[in-house]
């Protein structure tokens, strides 16, 4: 592709599942829009960043979706869920709940990039306690953590905001948290700083 073509960056992955996986057909489709010497960035949140021609964005996204790739905006949005790299089976580890949660929140505009992690058991390999919002499945219910911070000398684990939540309670609580953050969070205010500035528990009561 010519350098003069205006490009836009999007995030893609193979959808929500345990482990970050791509099929050969998906890789071949992605490579159509890359030069031979061009790099593709893999983020810590199981997404690939790729630049595509802005004037063909919609049709390229449709092509990606036809081969099973999920596409998301890049910038100050809710990231797609980061999930575990190991599992004992889709239903046992609550993947339908993870997929539904992702459908409800991924791509929503927020003051600063918001990272949400999901893990299907207490081992926590999805690192929910180090994410802005973290979900941990405990038997048939879900624990919700907020305020984790993975980077910097002031890194810290999140605190338990909700315990033994049903799927519906989980969806409603996470959506309300994001609504509040989107509404009253300051521009480029990280979620970790936001929940320290306000009383998130009081706002959710």
N, CA and C atoms as a LAMMPS dump frame, in Angstrom:
ITEM: TIMESTEP
0
ITEM: NUMBER OF ATOMS
615
ITEM: BOX BOUNDS ff ff ff
-5.0000000000000000e+02 5.0000000000000000e+02
-5.0000000000000000e+02 5.0000000000000000e+02
-5.0000000000000000e+02 5.0000000000000000e+02
ITEM: ATOMS id mol type element x y z
1 1 1 N 0.84 -1.192 0
2 1 2 C 0 0 0
3 1 3 C 0.879 1.247 0
4 2 1 N 0.458 2.313 -0.654
5 2 2 C 1.25 3.519 -0.76
6 2 3 C 1.258 4.27 0.562
7 3 1 N 2.389 4.915 0.854
8 3 2 C 2.54 5.636 2.101
9 3 3 C 1.596 6.821 2.193
10 4 1 N 1.15 7.356 1.017
11 4 2 C 0.292 8.529 1.005
12 4 3 C -1.128 8.222 1.458
13 5 1 N -1.495 6.958 1.508
14 5 2 C -2.831 6.574 1.938
15 5 3 C -2.974 6.834 3.428
16 6 1 N -4.028 7.566 3.795
17 6 2 C -4.266 7.858 5.206
18 6 3 C -4.747 6.597 5.912
19 7 1 N -4.122 6.299 7.053
20 7 2 C -4.444 5.069 7.764
21 7 3 C -5.025 5.354 9.141
22 8 1 N -5.734 4.383 9.662
23 8 2 C -6.296 4.463 11.003
24 8 3 C -5.962 3.169 11.735
25 9 1 N -5.662 3.282 13.023
26 9 2 C -5.294 2.109 13.812
27 9 3 C -6.531 1.506 14.466
28 10 1 N -6.663 0.18 14.377
29 10 2 C -7.728 -0.537 15.071
30 10 3 C -7.108 -1.691 15.854
31 11 1 N -7.865 -2.197 16.814
32 11 2 C -7.433 -3.348 17.601
33 11 3 C -8.241 -4.563 17.178
34 12 1 N -7.585 -5.701 17.043
35 12 2 C -8.279 -6.919 16.635
36 12 3 C -7.814 -8.086 17.495
37 13 1 N -8.682 -9.071 17.64
38 13 2 C -8.299 -10.341 18.242
39 13 3 C -9.246 -11.43 17.77
40 14 1 N -9.012 -12.635 18.235
41 14 2 C -9.818 -13.771 17.786
42 14 3 C -11.09 -13.949 18.584
43 15 1 N -11.532 -12.898 19.277
44 15 2 C -12.732 -12.997 20.092
45 15 3 C -12.382 -13.354 21.522
46 16 1 N -13.404 -13.445 22.361
47 16 2 C -13.2 -13.73 23.772
48 16 3 C -13.171 -15.239 23.996
49 17 1 N -12.069 -15.724 24.547
50 17 2 C -11.905 -17.143 24.825
51 17 3 C -10.727 -17.306 25.755
52 18 1 N -10.401 -18.518 26.117
53 18 2 C -9.263 -18.749 27.001
54 18 3 C -7.997 -18.893 26.166
55 19 1 N -7.09 -17.955 26.366
56 19 2 C -5.885 -17.918 25.558
57 19 3 C -6.103 -17.071 24.321
58 20 1 N -5.052 -16.451 23.849
59 20 2 C -5.127 -15.619 22.652
60 20 3 C -4.768 -16.475 21.449
61 21 1 N -5.758 -16.808 20.641
62 21 2 C -5.543 -17.716 19.517
63 21 3 C -6.043 -17.103 18.215
64 22 1 N -5.31 -17.404 17.139
65 22 2 C -5.719 -16.998 15.801
66 22 3 C -5.572 -18.191 14.868
67 23 1 N -6.473 -18.308 13.904
68 23 2 C -6.406 -19.366 12.902
69 23 3 C -5.637 -18.871 11.685
70 24 1 N -5.148 -19.819 10.896
71 24 2 C -4.346 -19.458 9.725
72 24 3 C -5.111 -18.555 8.765
73 25 1 N -6.409 -18.794 8.599
74 25 2 C -7.212 -17.963 7.703
75 25 3 C -7.278 -16.528 8.21
76 26 1 N -7.341 -16.384 9.523
77 26 2 C -7.367 -15.042 10.098
78 26 3 C -6.031 -14.339 9.881
79 27 1 N -4.939 -15.075 10.085
80 27 2 C -3.612 -14.492 9.872
81 27 3 C -3.405 -14.089 8.413
82 28 1 N -3.89 -14.909 7.498
83 28 2 C -3.769 -14.591 6.073
84 28 3 C -4.571 -13.343 5.732
85 29 1 N -5.738 -13.2 6.338
86 29 2 C -6.572 -12.026 6.081
87 29 3 C -5.904 -10.767 6.621
88 30 1 N -5.338 -10.863 7.812
89 30 2 C -4.638 -9.717 8.399
90 30 3 C -3.449 -9.317 7.528
91 31 1 N -2.696 -10.301 7.047
92 31 2 C -1.476 -10.017 6.284
93 31 3 C -1.757 -9.306 4.966
94 32 1 N -2.978 -9.401 4.457
95 32 2 C -3.342 -8.705 3.212
96 32 3 C -3.18 -7.2 3.353
97 33 1 N -3.275 -6.714 4.567
98 33 2 C -3.243 -5.269 4.787
99 33 3 C -1.947 -4.814 5.447
100 34 1 N -0.896 -5.617 5.259
101 34 2 C 0.413 -5.271 5.795
102 34 3 C 1.474 -5.38 4.712
103 35 1 N 2.464 -4.496 4.785
104 35 2 C 3.629 -4.615 3.92
105 35 3 C 4.549 -5.698 4.466
106 36 1 N 5.435 -6.22 3.613
107 36 2 C 6.308 -7.315 4.014
108 36 3 C 7.182 -6.967 5.209
109 37 1 N 7.621 -5.713 5.303
110 37 2 C 8.524 -5.31 6.38
111 37 3 C 7.792 -4.62 7.527
112 38 1 N 6.469 -4.674 7.509
113 38 2 C 5.679 -3.98 8.527
114 38 3 C 5.475 -4.855 9.759
115 39 1 N 5.509 -4.229 10.941
116 39 2 C 5.307 -4.949 12.189
117 39 3 C 3.866 -4.823 12.653
118 40 1 N 3.448 -5.795 13.441
119 40 2 C 2.134 -5.731 14.063
120 40 3 C 2.332 -5.837 15.566
121 41 1 N 1.674 -4.965 16.305
122 41 2 C 1.884 -4.872 17.752
123 41 3 C 0.912 -5.77 18.511
124 42 1 N 1.439 -6.6 19.417
125 42 2 C 0.623 -7.43 20.297
126 42 3 C 0.619 -6.786 21.669
127 43 1 N -0.552 -6.41 22.161
128 43 2 C -0.652 -5.736 23.442
129 43 3 C -0.772 -6.749 24.575
130 44 1 N -0.594 -6.273 25.797
131 44 2 C -0.726 -7.142 26.962
132 44 3 C -2.169 -7.557 27.183
133 45 1 N -3.11 -6.891 26.512
134 45 2 C -4.511 -7.237 26.67
135 45 3 C -5.039 -8.065 25.507
136 46 1 N -4.14 -8.891 24.947
137 46 2 C -4.537 -9.887 23.949
138 46 3 C -5.193 -9.264 22.715
139 47 1 N -4.662 -8.119 22.324
140 47 2 C -5.124 -7.474 21.099
141 47 3 C -3.939 -7.236 20.174
142 48 1 N -4.232 -7.206 18.879
143 48 2 C -3.253 -6.811 17.878
144 48 3 C -3.641 -5.439 17.352
145 49 1 N -2.653 -4.545 17.229
146 49 2 C -2.902 -3.234 16.64
147 49 3 C -2.457 -3.276 15.177
148 50 1 N -3.333 -2.859 14.298
149 50 2 C -3.004 -2.839 12.874
150 50 3 C -3.526 -1.546 12.267
151 51 1 N -2.764 -0.997 11.33
152 51 2 C -3.194 0.212 10.635
153 51 3 C -3.774 -0.182 9.279
154 52 1 N -4.958 0.355 8.983
155 52 2 C -5.638 0.055 7.722
156 52 3 C -6.052 1.37 7.049
157 53 1 N -6.268 1.365 5.718
158 53 2 C -6.685 2.586 5.025
159 53 3 C -7.997 3.119 5.602
160 54 1 N -8.005 4.388 5.957
161 54 2 C -9.192 4.973 6.584
162 54 3 C -10.411 4.927 5.672
163 55 1 N -10.188 5.114 4.367
164 55 2 C -11.331 5.155 3.454
165 55 3 C -11.94 3.768 3.196
166 56 1 N -11.248 2.718 3.639
167 56 2 C -11.774 1.36 3.473
168 56 3 C -12.012 0.683 4.821
169 57 1 N -12.055 1.481 5.879
170 57 2 C -12.145 0.945 7.236
171 57 3 C -13.339 0.007 7.418
172 58 1 N -14.527 0.449 7.015
173 58 2 C -15.729 -0.337 7.259
174 58 3 C -15.7 -1.673 6.52
175 59 1 N -15.285 -1.66 5.257
176 59 2 C -15.28 -2.907 4.493
177 59 3 C -14.2 -3.865 4.986
178 60 1 N -13.068 -3.325 5.451
179 60 2 C -12.012 -4.179 5.99
180 60 3 C -12.466 -4.803 7.307
181 61 1 N -13.114 -4.026 8.154
182 61 2 C -13.64 -4.562 9.411
183 61 3 C -14.652 -5.668 9.13
184 62 1 N -15.509 -5.476 8.144
185 62 2 C -16.474 -6.514 7.767
186 62 3 C -15.764 -7.775 7.305
187 63 1 N -14.683 -7.612 6.555
188 63 2 C -13.901 -8.762 6.096
189 63 3 C -13.267 -9.488 7.282
190 64 1 N -12.713 -8.722 8.217
191 64 2 C -12.137 -9.327 9.422
192 64 3 C -13.194 -10.105 10.195
193 65 1 N -14.365 -9.521 10.337
194 65 2 C -15.439 -10.169 11.102
195 65 3 C -15.914 -11.455 10.427
196 66 1 N -15.875 -11.501 9.119
197 66 2 C -16.309 -12.71 8.394
198 66 3 C -15.411 -13.907 8.694
199 67 1 N -14.148 -13.648 9.041
200 67 2 C -13.238 -14.756 9.363
201 67 3 C -13.118 -14.951 10.877
202 68 1 N -13.999 -14.309 11.644
203 68 2 C -14.041 -14.54 13.079
204 68 3 C -13.204 -13.612 13.928
205 69 1 N -12.694 -12.535 13.346
206 69 2 C -11.929 -11.567 14.122
207 69 3 C -12.862 -10.529 14.734
208 70 1 N -12.577 -10.133 15.966
209 70 2 C -13.315 -9.053 16.603
210 70 3 C -12.5 -7.778 16.48
211 71 1 N -13.178 -6.658 16.248
212 71 2 C -12.5 -5.378 16.026
213 71 3 C -12.957 -4.347 17.049
214 72 1 N -12.004 -3.553 17.527
215 72 2 C -12.29 -2.579 18.565
216 72 3 C -11.558 -1.271 18.268
217 73 1 N -12.078 -0.146 18.787
218 73 2 C -11.37 1.131 18.613
219 73 3 C -10.139 1.198 19.499
220 74 1 N -9.195 2.038 19.117
221 74 2 C -7.964 2.242 19.877
222 74 3 C -7.998 3.633 20.507
223 75 1 N -7.621 3.728 21.749
224 75 2 C -7.605 5.024 22.421
225 75 3 C -8.305 4.942 23.762
226 76 1 N -9.014 5.982 24.113
227 76 2 C -9.685 6.056 25.41
228 76 3 C -11.04 5.359 25.365
229 77 1 N -10.965 4.048 25.363
230 77 2 C -12.147 3.202 25.316
231 77 3 C -11.962 2.042 26.292
232 78 1 N -13.058 1.344 26.587
233 78 2 C -12.96 0.128 27.379
234 78 3 C -12.358 -0.963 26.499
235 79 1 N -11.285 -1.558 26.948
236 79 2 C -10.642 -2.639 26.201
237 79 3 C -11.511 -3.894 26.205
238 80 1 N -11.293 -4.758 25.238
239 80 2 C -11.931 -6.074 25.296
240 80 3 C -11.344 -6.839 26.481
241 81 1 N -12.121 -7.771 27.007
242 81 2 C -11.694 -8.512 28.198
243 81 3 C -10.389 -9.259 27.968
244 82 1 N -9.513 -9.165 28.953
245 82 2 C -8.373 -10.067 28.996
246 82 3 C -8.833 -11.302 29.761
247 83 1 N -8.587 -12.483 29.231
248 83 2 C -9.074 -13.709 29.853
249 83 3 C -7.915 -14.647 30.198
250 84 1 N -8.249 -15.757 30.843
251 84 2 C -7.249 -16.739 31.266
252 84 3 C -6.561 -17.39 30.07
253 85 1 N -5.389 -17.915 30.322
254 85 2 C -4.683 -18.679 29.295
255 85 3 C -4.889 -20.181 29.46
256 86 1 N -5.599 -20.583 30.49
257 86 2 C -5.849 -21.999 30.746
258 86 3 C -7.316 -22.179 31.099
259 87 1 N -7.858 -23.36 30.898
260 87 2 C -9.257 -23.587 31.244
261 87 3 C -9.55 -25.07 31.396
262 88 1 N -10.695 -25.359 32.012
263 88 2 C -11.173 -26.73 32.163
264 88 3 C -12.422 -26.974 31.321
265 89 1 N -12.736 -26.04 30.473
266 89 2 C -13.942 -26.173 29.667
267 89 3 C -14.73 -24.883 29.689
268 90 1 N -15.347 -24.564 28.574
269 90 2 C -16.005 -23.274 28.408
270 90 3 C -17.085 -23.018 29.447
271 91 1 N -17.973 -23.972 29.671
272 91 2 C -19.078 -23.751 30.596
273 91 3 C -18.607 -23.719 32.038
274 92 1 N -17.692 -24.627 32.391
275 92 2 C -17.214 -24.69 33.763
276 92 3 C -16.515 -23.405 34.168
277 93 1 N -15.806 -22.794 33.245
278 93 2 C -15.05 -21.591 33.563
279 93 3 C -15.829 -20.31 33.282
280 94 1 N -17.103 -20.424 32.907
281 94 2 C -17.955 -19.247 32.785
282 94 3 C -17.735 -18.398 31.554
283 95 1 N -17.264 -18.996 30.463
284 95 2 C -17.004 -18.196 29.273
285 95 3 C -18.248 -17.512 28.698
286 96 1 N -19.433 -18.119 28.749
287 96 2 C -20.609 -17.384 28.254
288 96 3 C -20.812 -16.058 28.977
289 97 1 N -20.519 -16.019 30.272
290 97 2 C -20.641 -14.787 31.044
291 97 3 C -19.563 -13.787 30.609
292 98 1 N -18.35 -14.266 30.405
293 98 2 C -17.268 -13.393 29.948
294 98 3 C -17.599 -12.783 28.59
295 99 1 N -18.131 -13.596 27.687
296 99 2 C -18.473 -13.1 26.353
297 99 3 C -19.586 -12.064 26.408
298 100 1 N -20.574 -12.291 27.26
299 100 2 C -21.676 -11.346 27.389
300 100 3 C -21.204 -10.043 28.021
301 101 1 N -20.354 -10.134 29.026
302 101 2 C -19.812 -8.929 29.644
303 101 3 C -19.02 -8.125 28.628
304 102 1 N -18.204 -8.797 27.845
305 102 2 C -17.425 -8.114 26.812
306 102 3 C -18.344 -7.429 25.802
307 103 1 N -19.404 -8.118 25.404
308 103 2 C -20.349 -7.543 24.438
309 103 3 C -20.958 -6.246 24.958
310 104 1 N -21.208 -6.197 26.259
311 104 2 C -21.862 -5.039 26.863
312 104 3 C -20.938 -3.836 27.036
313 105 1 N -19.642 -4.063 27.234
314 105 2 C -18.788 -2.945 27.642
315 105 3 C -17.642 -2.599 26.687
316 106 1 N -17.136 -3.554 25.928
317 106 2 C -15.949 -3.296 25.096
318 106 3 C -16.226 -2.209 24.059
319 107 1 N -15.299 -1.272 23.954
320 107 2 C -15.417 -0.219 22.952
321 107 3 C -16.136 1.027 23.427
322 108 1 N -16.595 1.044 24.671
323 108 2 C -17.282 2.231 25.187
324 108 3 C -16.271 3.338 25.479
325 109 1 N -16.632 4.567 25.169
326 109 2 C -15.743 5.707 25.394
327 109 3 C -15.663 6.037 26.882
328 110 1 N -14.457 6.25 27.371
329 110 2 C -14.197 6.597 28.77
330 110 3 C -13.095 7.657 28.82
331 111 1 N -12.892 8.302 29.98
332 111 2 C -11.868 9.353 30.057
333 111 3 C -10.448 8.882 29.742
334 112 1 N -10.146 7.633 30.069
335 112 2 C -8.823 7.078 29.801
336 112 3 C -8.972 5.571 29.594
337 113 1 N -8.084 4.996 28.829
338 113 2 C -8.147 3.568 28.526
339 113 3 C -8.471 2.741 29.771
340 114 1 N -9.494 1.896 29.66
341 114 2 C -9.965 1.105 30.798
342 114 3 C -9.764 -0.374 30.504
343 115 1 N -9.045 -1.048 31.404
344 115 2 C -8.715 -2.457 31.204
345 115 3 C -9.526 -3.34 32.15
346 116 1 N -10.199 -4.314 31.562
347 116 2 C -11.042 -5.227 32.329
348 116 3 C -10.531 -6.645 32.117
349 117 1 N -10.329 -7.385 33.209
350 117 2 C -9.803 -8.746 33.119
351 117 3 C -10.779 -9.735 33.737
352 118 1 N -10.784 -10.931 33.19
353 118 2 C -11.688 -11.987 33.648
354 118 3 C -10.888 -13.268 33.876
355 119 1 N -11.151 -13.931 34.987
356 119 2 C -10.523 -15.227 35.231
357 119 3 C -11.574 -16.212 35.712
358 120 1 N -11.469 -17.452 35.248
359 120 2 C -12.489 -18.451 35.527
360 120 3 C -12.332 -19.206 36.822
361 121 1 N -11.284 -18.9 37.591
362 121 2 C -11.078 -19.604 38.858
363 121 3 C -10.142 -18.79 39.742
364 122 1 N -9.978 -19.166 41.008
365 122 2 C -9.139 -18.385 41.931
366 122 3 C -7.646 -18.359 41.615
367 123 1 N -7.185 -19.196 40.688
368 123 2 C -5.771 -19.131 40.297
369 123 3 C -5.448 -17.74 39.76
370 124 1 N -6.406 -17.167 39.037
371 124 2 C -6.302 -15.77 38.618
372 124 3 C -5.288 -15.476 37.54
373 125 1 N -5.066 -16.401 36.604
374 125 2 C -4.046 -16.143 35.579
375 125 3 C -4.456 -15.043 34.604
376 126 1 N -5.721 -14.614 34.642
377 126 2 C -6.137 -13.457 33.852
378 126 3 C -5.772 -12.136 34.512
379 127 1 N -5.164 -12.212 35.702
380 127 2 C -4.696 -11.063 36.475
381 127 3 C -5.803 -10.046 36.774
382 128 1 N -6.939 -10.487 37.313
383 128 2 C -8.027 -9.554 37.596
384 128 3 C -7.705 -8.547 38.69
385 129 1 N -6.82 -8.899 39.632
386 129 2 C -6.518 -7.985 40.728
387 129 3 C -5.564 -6.874 40.317
388 130 1 N -4.969 -6.977 39.13
389 130 2 C -4.04 -5.956 38.656
390 130 3 C -4.632 -5.103 37.55
391 131 1 N -5.923 -5.266 37.299
392 131 2 C -6.587 -4.518 36.243
393 131 3 C -7.497 -3.45 36.842
394 132 1 N -7.925 -2.515 36.003
395 132 2 C -8.844 -1.477 36.468
396 132 3 C -10.104 -2.111 37.061
397 133 1 N -10.645 -3.076 36.335
398 133 2 C -11.789 -3.852 36.798
399 133 3 C -11.456 -5.314 36.585
400 134 1 N -11.638 -6.128 37.607
401 134 2 C -11.317 -7.54 37.495
402 134 3 C -12.46 -8.414 37.97
403 135 1 N -12.675 -9.507 37.259
404 135 2 C -13.755 -10.447 37.588
405 135 3 C -13.137 -11.817 37.835
406 136 1 N -13.512 -12.433 38.953
407 136 2 C -13.037 -13.773 39.266
408 136 3 C -14.236 -14.682 39.545
409 137 1 N -14.334 -15.772 38.797
410 137 2 C -15.432 -16.724 38.995
411 137 3 C -15.099 -17.624 40.187
412 138 1 N -16.032 -17.688 41.138
413 138 2 C -15.905 -18.562 42.302
414 138 3 C -17.122 -19.486 42.307
415 139 1 N -16.916 -20.718 41.944
416 139 2 C -18.012 -21.681 41.775
417 139 3 C -19.01 -21.126 40.768
418 140 1 N -20.242 -20.863 41.203
419 140 2 C -21.247 -20.385 40.251
420 140 3 C -21.494 -18.89 40.356
421 141 1 N -20.653 -18.184 41.099
422 141 2 C -20.831 -16.752 41.26
423 141 3 C -19.523 -16.015 40.94
424 142 1 N -19.569 -14.685 41.081
425 142 2 C -18.464 -13.872 40.608
426 142 3 C -18.072 -12.815 41.63
427 143 1 N -16.765 -12.659 41.835
428 143 2 C -16.233 -11.594 42.677
429 143 3 C -15.724 -10.473 41.777
430 144 1 N -15.973 -9.252 42.195
431 144 2 C -15.625 -8.087 41.384
432 144 3 C -14.609 -7.214 42.114
433 145 1 N -13.478 -6.958 41.452
434 145 2 C -12.414 -6.135 42.006
435 145 3 C -12.257 -4.865 41.17
436 146 1 N -11.906 -3.772 41.825
437 146 2 C -11.679 -2.525 41.094
438 146 3 C -10.421 -1.837 41.614
439 147 1 N -9.806 -1.038 40.754
440 147 2 C -8.692 -0.199 41.18
441 147 3 C -7.321 -0.799 41.125
442 148 1 N -7.155 -1.937 40.48
443 148 2 C -5.818 -2.509 40.361
444 148 3 C -4.937 -1.674 39.443
445 149 1 N -3.65 -1.748 39.652
446 149 2 C -2.687 -1.006 38.832
447 149 3 C -1.452 -1.876 38.657
448 150 1 N -1.163 -2.257 37.405
449 150 2 C -0.107 -3.23 37.136
450 150 3 C 1.265 -2.608 36.943
451 151 1 N 1.336 -1.324 36.597
452 151 2 C 2.619 -0.721 36.238
453 151 3 C 3.028 0.381 37.205
454 152 1 N 4.323 0.629 37.251
455 152 2 C 4.855 1.727 38.035
456 152 3 C 5.246 1.32 39.443
457 153 1 N 5.987 2.192 40.095
458 153 2 C 6.449 1.909 41.462
459 153 3 C 5.296 1.927 42.455
460 154 1 N 4.154 2.517 42.039
461 154 2 C 2.979 2.547 42.903
462 154 3 C 1.945 1.495 42.493
463 155 1 N 2.395 0.424 41.835
464 155 2 C 1.486 -0.655 41.436
465 155 3 C 0.79 -1.216 42.668
466 156 1 N -0.464 -1.624 42.506
467 156 2 C -1.217 -2.154 43.639
468 156 3 C -2.336 -3.062 43.15
469 157 1 N -2.805 -3.908 44.06
470 157 2 C -3.912 -4.794 43.711
471 157 3 C -5.227 -4.059 43.939
472 158 1 N -6.258 -4.472 43.215
473 158 2 C -7.565 -3.873 43.385
474 158 3 C -8.237 -4.368 44.656
475 159 1 N -9.323 -3.69 45.033
476 159 2 C -10.052 -4.114 46.222
477 159 3 C -11.368 -4.771 45.829
478 160 1 N -11.841 -5.63 46.7
479 160 2 C -13.065 -6.385 46.444
480 160 3 C -14.269 -5.469 46.612
481 161 1 N -14.978 -5.221 45.52
482 161 2 C -16.14 -4.344 45.544
483 161 3 C -17.445 -5.123 45.657
484 162 1 N -17.494 -6.3 45.034
485 162 2 C -18.698 -7.121 45.076
486 162 3 C -18.329 -8.582 45.19
487 163 1 N -19.075 -9.317 46.002
488 163 2 C -18.756 -10.722 46.245
489 163 3 C -19.978 -11.597 45.98
490 164 1 N -19.731 -12.777 45.409
491 164 2 C -20.799 -13.754 45.135
492 164 3 C -21.929 -13.166 44.289
493 165 1 N -21.542 -12.431 43.253
494 165 2 C -22.525 -11.813 42.359
495 165 3 C -23.069 -12.83 41.362
496 166 1 N -24.333 -12.698 41.026
497 166 2 C -24.904 -13.476 39.929
498 166 3 C -24.446 -12.833 38.627
499 167 1 N -24.578 -13.519 37.492
500 167 2 C -24.224 -12.876 36.226
501 167 3 C -24.937 -11.541 36.009
502 168 1 N -26.237 -11.498 36.297
503 168 2 C -26.978 -10.243 36.101
504 168 3 C -26.432 -9.14 36.997
505 169 1 N -26.162 -9.462 38.267
506 169 2 C -25.611 -8.467 39.187
507 169 3 C -24.24 -7.993 38.709
508 170 1 N -23.461 -8.923 38.171
509 170 2 C -22.142 -8.571 37.642
510 170 3 C -22.263 -7.59 36.48
511 171 1 N -23.102 -7.918 35.503
512 171 2 C -23.28 -7.035 34.346
513 171 3 C -23.715 -5.638 34.791
514 172 1 N -24.743 -5.593 35.64
515 172 2 C -25.311 -4.312 36.053
516 172 3 C -24.302 -3.471 36.831
517 173 1 N -23.529 -4.114 37.702
518 173 2 C -22.556 -3.378 38.508
519 173 3 C -21.421 -2.831 37.648
520 174 1 N -20.883 -3.666 36.778
521 174 2 C -19.783 -3.216 35.916
522 174 3 C -20.262 -2.102 34.985
523 175 1 N -21.435 -2.245 34.43
524 175 2 C -21.957 -1.207 33.535
525 175 3 C -22.178 0.103 34.284
526 176 1 N -22.661 0.023 35.516
527 176 2 C -22.875 1.235 36.304
528 176 3 C -21.556 1.908 36.64
529 177 1 N -20.54 1.111 36.988
530 177 2 C -19.209 1.669 37.268
531 177 3 C -18.696 2.437 36.054
532 178 1 N -18.818 1.832 34.884
533 178 2 C -18.329 2.467 33.656
534 178 3 C -19.155 3.712 33.332
535 179 1 N -20.461 3.652 33.569
536 179 2 C -21.327 4.828 33.346
537 179 3 C -20.857 6 34.208
538 180 1 N -20.584 5.714 35.492
539 180 2 C -20.154 6.766 36.419
540 180 3 C -18.8 7.329 35.989
541 181 1 N -17.878 6.449 35.632
542 181 2 C -16.546 6.878 35.189
543 181 3 C -16.645 7.732 33.931
544 182 1 N -17.467 7.308 32.98
545 182 2 C -17.627 8.054 31.732
546 182 3 C -18.259 9.418 31.972
547 183 1 N -19.142 9.489 32.968
548 183 2 C -19.889 10.72 33.223
549 183 3 C -19.106 11.745 34.025
550 184 1 N -18.424 11.315 35.081
551 184 2 C -17.791 12.307 35.959
552 184 3 C -16.271 12.187 36.05
553 185 1 N -15.693 11.234 35.342
554 185 2 C -14.237 11.143 35.317
555 185 3 C -13.644 12.325 34.556
556 186 1 N -12.504 12.803 35.014
557 186 2 C -11.834 13.912 34.341
558 186 3 C -11.101 13.397 33.095
559 187 1 N -10.893 14.287 32.142
560 187 2 C -10.21 13.904 30.907
561 187 3 C -8.829 13.343 31.214
562 188 1 N -8.555 12.153 30.688
563 188 2 C -7.294 11.438 30.851
564 188 3 C -7.003 11.07 32.308
565 189 1 N -8.033 11.006 33.138
566 189 2 C -7.882 10.551 34.513
567 189 3 C -7.943 9.03 34.54
568 190 1 N -6.891 8.396 35.012
569 190 2 C -6.897 6.938 35.051
570 190 3 C -7.975 6.456 36.017
571 191 1 N -8.418 5.23 35.809
572 191 2 C -9.468 4.689 36.66
573 191 3 C -8.984 4.535 38.1
574 192 1 N -7.714 4.166 38.265
575 192 2 C -7.14 4.02 39.599
576 192 3 C -7.218 5.338 40.372
577 193 1 N -6.901 6.457 39.719
578 193 2 C -6.976 7.766 40.361
579 193 3 C -8.428 8.175 40.581
580 194 1 N -9.272 7.81 39.647
581 194 2 C -10.693 8.167 39.725
582 194 3 C -11.351 7.58 40.962
583 195 1 N -11.143 6.288 41.209
584 195 2 C -11.828 5.676 42.35
585 195 3 C -11.241 6.131 43.685
586 196 1 N -10.035 6.679 43.66
587 196 2 C -9.464 7.244 44.885
588 196 3 C -10.018 8.646 45.145
589 197 1 N -10.43 9.306 44.079
590 197 2 C -10.978 10.655 44.205
591 197 3 C -12.432 10.644 44.662
592 198 1 N -13.183 9.612 44.292
593 198 2 C -14.595 9.553 44.638
594 198 3 C -14.857 8.336 45.528
595 199 1 N -16.039 8.289 46.087
596 199 2 C -16.456 7.129 46.892
597 199 3 C -17.278 6.214 45.994
598 200 1 N -16.597 5.288 45.3
599 200 2 C -17.276 4.454 44.31
600 200 3 C -18.349 3.592 44.97
601 201 1 N -18.092 3.117 46.184
602 201 2 C -19.075 2.283 46.862
603 201 3 C -20.346 3.057 47.185
604 202 1 N -20.184 4.32 47.575
605 202 2 C -21.337 5.164 47.877
606 202 3 C -22.135 5.463 46.629
607 203 1 N -21.437 5.716 45.529
608 203 2 C -22.113 6.014 44.269
609 203 3 C -22.924 4.825 43.758
610 204 1 N -22.479 3.633 44.081
611 204 2 C -23.153 2.435 43.583
612 204 3 C -24.266 1.954 44.508
613 205 1 N -24.375 2.531 45.677
614 205 2 C -25.381 2.083 46.648
615 205 3 C -26.781 2.56 46.28
